[in-house]
Amino acid sequence: MTSGRGRVGVAVVGAGAISNQYLGNLTRYPDLDVRIVADTFKDRAAEQAAAFGVARSGSLEDALADDDVEIVVNLTNPLSHFQVSMLALAAGKHVWTEKPFAVELDEGAKLQQAANEAGTRIGCAPDTFLGPGLQTALGLIAAGEIGTAVSALTLFETPGPAPDHRNLALLFTRGGGPLFDIAPYYLTALVQAFGPLASVVATARTARPRRVIQVGPMAGREFTATVPTNVSVLAQFESGPMSTSVLSWDSPLNRQGWVEITGTRATIAVPDPNRFDGEVRLKRHGAREWVGVPLLGRGSGRGIGTLDIARAIRAGRPHRASPELAYHVLDSMVAIEESLRREGFVSVKSGCDRAELLPADWDPCARTL
Ligand SMILES: NC(=O)c1ccc[n+]([C@@H]2O[C@H](COP(=O)([O-])OP(=O)(O)OC[C@H]3O[C@@H](n4cnc5c(N)ncnc54)[C@H](O)[C@@H]3O)[C@@H](O)[C@H]2O)c1
């Protein structure tokens, strides 16, 4: 691999639904140089490269063979994450992967080990906690505005993922469902607020196992969900607080992004952890009204975690969406599954540090490299 200075070369692997947001942002950040879009379906890769002005498109192998690619952005389907990330690490590339980090816990451990051995970085979505919404809320919590943290309530209730998703059925199989697809947002936000989980207990069911594919060549075909579509979780955090979470794709309601964190002095309403902006509100003990708090930081979107890795590589500092955080979130989800099987509390053994807040002048659109 070349370089070590200047802009950081990036390959986007996986030219599906979410690549629109990533490519829109990554090609806008002046510290990054998106060199190639890759996909098993080369026509999709070519289409996305053309749409976002990226010079090359091709296969994963083409991306890994490009010496100017330093970071591989893995936007493949969850069951491909492990394999694609491992191949990228073996090729000496740094990796940013979409969530989940992996599907099995031992895969998460192998990814960490491979990155350590290769001396490369790996980071995992979500990077929403680096957006102005969560950064503002986390800053207030760190500054003691809510007092001692006591508890959190998170609600994610929808009828299910957008029915026009091309690979809808895949979202209802291993690596998907509201646990692996959605919980990473909520768990990551809670870990940033409270530190690591200590134990979990959960219940789940699948109220609507039969679903229908809405678009594409398979439109009209029914499929069966093989993962729970409604999961309720109680979590105990090492530092003392506890959380109650609902994760549902079975609800006629559309109530998502609800995160309230209560402390001894105030409750804070935190923005949707699947978004980068949103509203931060505080209700102080004894006050009648909620008070809105202006957001700090610059507008940003999917891809700022990749950018943080790029800047961290050049600065020789740790990146914020760390492999330890990714592994801990995976460990927590696997513990939730184990709790469903055992019908009882399960300890979460791994830990991780909370990420440092971004500096006030952090601007994804500034050229710093
Ligand atoms: N769609 C969303 O709204 C959304 C939002 C946030 C995060 N994500 C995450 O982004 C990832 C991708 O989701 P999506 O909705 O874009 O999926 P998608 O099915 O639309 O696209 C995935 C693409 O990856 C390609 N692919 C799969 N395996 C590959 C491999 N081994 N090598 C090269 N290409 C491969 C597929 O051909 C496909 O084009 C998932 O992990 C998902 O959790 C999606």
The ligand as a Tripos MOL2 file, in Angstrom:
@<TRIPOS>MOLECULE
LIG
   44    48     1     0     0
SMALL
NO_CHARGES

@<TRIPOS>ATOM
      1 N1        -30.6480    0.3250    3.6000 N.am      1 LIG1
      2 C1        -30.5390    1.1020    4.6760 C.2       1 LIG1
      3 O1        -31.3750    1.9930    4.9210 O.2       1 LIG1
      4 C2        -29.3800    0.9340    5.6260 C.ar      1 LIG1
      5 C3        -29.2170    1.9050    6.6220 C.ar      1 LIG1
      6 C4        -28.1220    1.8240    7.4680 C.ar      1 LIG1
      7 C5        -27.2510    0.7500    7.3500 C.ar      1 LIG1
      8 N2        -27.4350   -0.2100    6.4070 N.ar      1 LIG1
      9 C6        -26.4890   -1.3430    6.3610 C.3       1 LIG1
     10 O2        -25.7580   -1.2810    5.1500 O.3       1 LIG1
     11 C7        -25.4490   -2.6050    4.6830 C.3       1 LIG1
     12 C8        -25.9670   -2.7590    3.2750 C.3       1 LIG1
     13 O3        -27.3520   -2.5250    3.2800 O.3       1 LIG1
     14 P1        -28.1400   -2.1800    1.9570 P.3       1 LIG1
     15 O4        -29.5090   -1.8450    2.3920 O.co2     1 LIG1
     16 O5        -27.3750   -1.2220    1.1190 O.co2     1 LIG1
     17 O6        -28.1490   -3.6330    1.2550 O.3       1 LIG1
     18 P2        -28.3880   -3.9870   -0.2670 P.3       1 LIG1
     19 O7        -28.8300   -5.3980   -0.2920 O.co2     1 LIG1
     20 O8        -29.2260   -2.9440   -0.9330 O.co2     1 LIG1
     21 O9        -26.9120   -3.8720   -0.9020 O.3       1 LIG1
     22 C9        -25.8300   -4.7060   -0.5570 C.3       1 LIG1
     23 C10       -24.9180   -4.8340   -1.7610 C.3       1 LIG1
     24 O10       -23.7670   -5.5660   -1.3800 O.3       1 LIG1
     25 C11       -23.4140   -6.4280   -2.4590 C.3       1 LIG1
     26 N3        -22.6220   -7.5510   -1.9440 N.ar      1 LIG1
     27 C12       -23.0140   -8.5270   -1.0940 C.ar      1 LIG1
     28 N4        -21.9950   -9.3560   -0.8200 N.ar      1 LIG1
     29 C13       -20.9310   -8.8990   -1.5230 C.ar      1 LIG1
     30 C14       -19.5810   -9.3170   -1.6460 C.ar      1 LIG1
     31 N5        -19.1390  -10.3990   -1.0060 N.pl3     1 LIG1
     32 N6        -18.7470   -8.6060   -2.4450 N.ar      1 LIG1
     33 C15       -19.1920   -7.5070   -3.1030 C.ar      1 LIG1
     34 N7        -20.4730   -7.0500   -3.0280 N.ar      1 LIG1
     35 C16       -21.3210   -7.7440   -2.2400 C.ar      1 LIG1
     36 C17       -24.7600   -6.8550   -3.0350 C.3       1 LIG1
     37 O11       -24.6320   -7.3420   -4.3570 O.3       1 LIG1
     38 C18       -25.5800   -5.5850   -2.9270 C.3       1 LIG1
     39 O12       -25.5090   -4.8040   -4.1020 O.3       1 LIG1
     40 C19       -26.1120   -3.5610    5.6880 C.3       1 LIG1
     41 O13       -25.1580   -3.9850    6.6120 O.3       1 LIG1
     42 C20       -27.1540   -2.7040    6.4000 C.3       1 LIG1
     43 O14       -27.3400   -3.1090    7.7410 O.3       1 LIG1
     44 C21       -28.4710   -0.1290    5.5200 C.ar      1 LIG1
@<TRIPOS>BOND
     1     1     2 1
     2     2     3 2
     3     2     4 1
     4     4     5 ar
     5     4    44 ar
     6     5     6 ar
     7     6     7 ar
     8     7     8 ar
     9     8     9 1
    10     8    44 ar
    11     9    10 1
    12     9    42 1
    13    10    11 1
    14    11    12 1
    15    11    40 1
    16    12    13 1
    17    13    14 1
    18    14    15 2
    19    14    16 1
    20    14    17 1
    21    17    18 1
    22    18    19 2
    23    18    20 1
    24    18    21 1
    25    21    22 1
    26    22    23 1
    27    23    24 1
    28    23    38 1
    29    24    25 1
    30    25    26 1
    31    25    36 1
    32    26    27 ar
    33    26    35 ar
    34    27    28 ar
    35    28    29 ar
    36    29    30 ar
    37    29    35 ar
    38    30    31 1
    39    30    32 ar
    40    32    33 ar
    41    33    34 ar
    42    34    35 ar
    43    36    37 1
    44    36    38 1
    45    38    39 1
    46    40    41 1
    47    40    42 1
    48    42    43 1
@<TRIPOS>SUBSTRUCTURE
     1 LIG1         1 GROUP 0 **** ****
